[in-house]
């Protein structure tokens, strides 16, 4: 039936779009890893300056 063909085509297009988005996210994550400046993840979440200084010494 013609409606079923349209539904299948719409599902495939939606799948292709989702796959493209996932691949784009992976590429962006890889780029962020390459651009990593060596910062510490804990630096941004703790207001404790002593802990930040200790983390930068590690």
N, C-alpha and C positions, 0 to 999 in steps of 0.2 A: 504494500500500500504506500502511496506517496507520503503520507504523514510519518510513517515509520522511517523512511529514508531520510527525511529532514531531521527527525529526532536523532538518528544515528550520526548524521553529519554534524549536528550541533554538539553531541557528546564528544566526537573525535576532535572538533575544534577546541572545545573546552579542555580536553586532556592535553592537546598540543600546547595550548596557552599556559596551562599549569606547569607542564614540563619545561617550557622555555623559562618560566619564572624561577623554577628551582635551579636550573642551570645557571641563570644569571646570578642568583644568590650565592651559589658555590663559587663562581668566578670572583665575585666581590669579596667573599670571605678569604679566598686565596690571596687576593691582592692586599687585603688588610694584614694578613700574616706576613707577607713580603715587606710591607711598609712598617712593621712593628719596630718601634724605637727602643724596645727593651724595658718599657715602663712596668711597674708592678700593678696588678689588678687591685690589690688592697689599698693602694694609695688613694684611690678615688672614693672609697667607701668608709674610711675611718677619719673622724675629725681629730683623732689623737695624734698630735704632732710628734710625740716621742715614738709612737708606733710607726709613723711614716719615716722618720729618720732611721729607725732600726731596719725597716724594710729596704731602704735605699743602701744601707751598708751591706746587706746580705748579698 
